[in-house]
Amino acid sequence: MRALPPTPVVDRAASPPVDAPERELDWLEMMPKDELAALERGDGPEVEHTGNRRMPQFGTFRTVDAVLGRAVRLPGYVVPLANAQDGRLTEFLFVPYYGACIHVPPPPPNQIVHVRLAQPITMPDMYSPFFLAGTLGAERTDDALAGSAYTMHDAQLRPYEP
């Protein structure tokens, strides 16, 4: 895996005050406006449900400056990457919808958060939604499943409660 800093997109209008409490972040706030517009136009690849190979990932590693370094929580799903010897989870991708990175194209890199946990946790139910809480950072990670543009520092996985 390679970790490089993605190019941030400056969007000061959406920046909360630095001392703001943890807030729920919408996944679409993590995409530069031009990329969001392209996605809404349907510029991504068509989904193919044949074969057993991962579809190519579309999108870029560009991040949005306004969401970086903020205490946030994101709703989403866990895609396990690595476990400790006892089977507890140590590293995962956090994605906005169930089934991402399986047979459909993975979300764009700026819609995936790469998480390395300081302390392993019991393997969560991959079918259940969670909140990922912590401080969002920009770090490019290339993995066999998908690339990600974001990382989460001091990450905590919490049960999803609407």
Buried (B, 14 or more C-beta within 10 A) or exposed (E): EEEEEBBBBEBEEEBEEEEEEEEEBEBBBBBBEEBBEBBEEEEBEEEEEEEEEBBEBBBBBBBBBBBBBBBBBBBBBBBBBEBEEEEEBBBBBBBBEBEBBEBBBBBBBBBBBBBBBEEBBEEBEEEEBBBBBBBBBBBBBBBEBBBBBBBBEEBBBEEBEE
